[in-house]
Amino acid sequence: MGRATQSAYESIKTRILGGAYEPGKKLSEEDLAAAVGVSRTPVREALRRLHAEGLVDWEANRGATVPAWREQDLEEIFELRALLEGYGAELAATRITSEEIARLRELCAEMEGYAAGQRRDRADRIAVCNAQFHEIILGAGRNRRLSALLGAVVQTPLVNRTFRRYDEAAMARSMSHHRELIDAFEARDRAWAGSVMRAHILAARATLGTP
């Protein structure tokens, strides 16, 4: 992939995941090219890649549009996350390093600090730390194919904004799950780690109102 295409891909992806475009909005190649600062060809290639990843819809007569996520989509996404990330946590339990566990503890403390505060952007800051937390666990499993499978599943606008829907009880439960995951990793207990991760993901699904 050329540099211009990569730049267009990363920029458009960031905008979609950040909720810059409303569901169903047509993504004009001309407008995107002007916004990103490249020609239309790299934008077109970037949109094809985003379509392959499920972040853009494509119709022959309409072109690219932002997906309108349905309840069924969310249910499928979180079911896949529970299965895949649960397995990833099981792998991590026997392969994670002490350095990775130490970093997980740092992220836990950072998230708990944001959760206890009243910053207007606390949900977004927690989401950034949470993404790093899950990335470390996934990486600790040392399974590249699993990482590739999860990449497209996790990165949807609604998943990224989960923490904005949390009330105080849901936030506290999420923070508790993080701490228990670390305990399971330190115990090198695959079954414990997997069960906590699955509960963690399904609790997030419930917060978004899916069955």
N, C-alpha and C positions, 0 to 999 in steps of 0.2 A: 504494500500500500504506500503510495506516494505521500510526501509530507503534507501537501495541500489537502489531500483526501483525509488523512489522519486528523489534521487540524479541524476540518469541517465535521468529521465524525464526532470528535470529542466535544466540540462546542455545541452541536445540535443535541447530542445525548445529554449533556449537562442541563440544557434548557428544558428538555422534555422531562427529565427526572426531577428537576426543580419546580415543575408545575408552571413553567412560563407560558405554555400553550394550553388552551382549553380542550377537553376531549372533543373529538370530531373536527377540530380545526384543520383546514387544508394547509399543507406545508408547501408554500410556493418556492420552487427552486430559485427563482429570481430574487425573491425577498431574502431567503436564507443566504444566498451568495453575497448579497450586499451587507447583511448583518455579520457574517463570518469573515468577510474580506477575501473571498476566493472566487474563482469562476464557477459557472454552473456545473461543469463536468465533475469536479470533486464533490460538490454537493449531491449530485445524482448518485455517485458511487457510495457516498456516505449513507444516503437514504436507503440504498439497497441493502447495505450491511445492517442498518438498524431494523429494517423490515425482517431480515433473517433472524434477528435476535428477539423479535416480537415487540419491539418498541415503537414501530411505525406500521400502520395499515397501508395496503397498496391495492388500488383498484385500477383496472385498465383505462377507464374513461374519466377517472377523477384524480388519479395520481396518489401522492402520499398524504395521509391524514394522521392525526394523533388518535390512538385507540381510545374508545370509550369503554373503560373497564366495567365489566358487569360483575354481579355478585358471584356468578358461577366461575368467572375468571379468578377472583380472589380466593374462592374456596379451593380451586385446583392448585393455585400458587402456594397456599399455605400447607396443603396436604403434601405437596412435593417437598417443600422446605422441611416439614417435620420428618419426612422419611430420609431425605438426603443429609440434612444437617444433624439429625439424630445419629445416623451412621458415621458422619464425620466426627462427631464428638466421641463416639466409641473408639474410632481409630486414634484420635488425639490422646485419649486416656493412656495409651500404652507407648506413645511416641513423643509426646510433648516434652520440651526441655525446661529446666528450671528457669532459664532466662525468659522463655515465653510465658511461663506462669507468672513470673515477676511483672512482666508487662501487662498481663491481664489484670493483676491486682492494681496497678497504677491506673488503668482505664476504669476499673470499678470505682476507685476512689474519686476519679474525675467526674464520672457520671453521677455518683451519689451527691457530690458537691453541687452540680448543676440542678439535680432533682430537688435538693433542699432549698435552693434559692428561688428568687422570684424574677429572674431575668426574662424579658419578653421573648428572647431567642433560645430559651433553655431547651426546648424540644429539639430544635435544629442542632444545637451543640451536643446534646445527648445522642442524637442520631448519628453524628459523625463518629463519636467515640464508640458507639455500639457497632457500627460497621467495621471499625478497626478490630474490635473485640472478636467479632465473628470471623473476620478474615484470619486472625491469628490462629483461632481454633481450627479453621479449615486447613490452613497451611501446616499446622502441626500434625495433621493426619497423613501428610506426605503422599497424597493421592491426587495427581494432576488431573486425571479424568473427572474426578468428583468436583474439583474446583471449576473445571470448564462447564460441567453440567449446571452447577449452581449459579454461575455467573449471570446467565440470562434470566433465571428464575427469580432471583432476589431483586434484580434491578428493575423495579417498576415504580412509577410515581407514587402509587398508593402505599406500597410497602415502605418507601422512603419517608412517608409522612405519618407513619403509624404513631409515633410518639406525640404528635399533636392531638391525638384523640384520647390519650391516657388521662384518667382522673388520678387522684393521689393514691388510691388503693391499687390501681393497675400499675402505677409507676413503682410503688414500693414492692409489689410482687415481682416485677421485672428485675429490679435491683437485687432482690433476694435470690432469684434464679441465677444471676451472674455469680454471686458469691458461692452458691452451692455447686455450680459447675466447676469452679476452681477447687473446691474441696474434693470433688470427685476426681479431678485430674491429679491432685496430690496423692490421693489414695490409689491411683492407677486402676480405677474400677470402671470398666467398660460399660457394664449394665447401668450403673448409677449415672454416669455421664450422659449416656444415650437417652435415658428416661427423663432426666432433667431438661435436656435440650428439646426433646419433643414436647414436653409440657410448656416450656418457654415459648415455643413457636405457636402452639395451639392457643395459649393464653392471649398472644398478640392477635391471632385471628378473631377471637371472641371480642376483643376490644373494637375491632372494625365492624362488628355486627353481623358477621357471617355465621351460619348455623354451626 
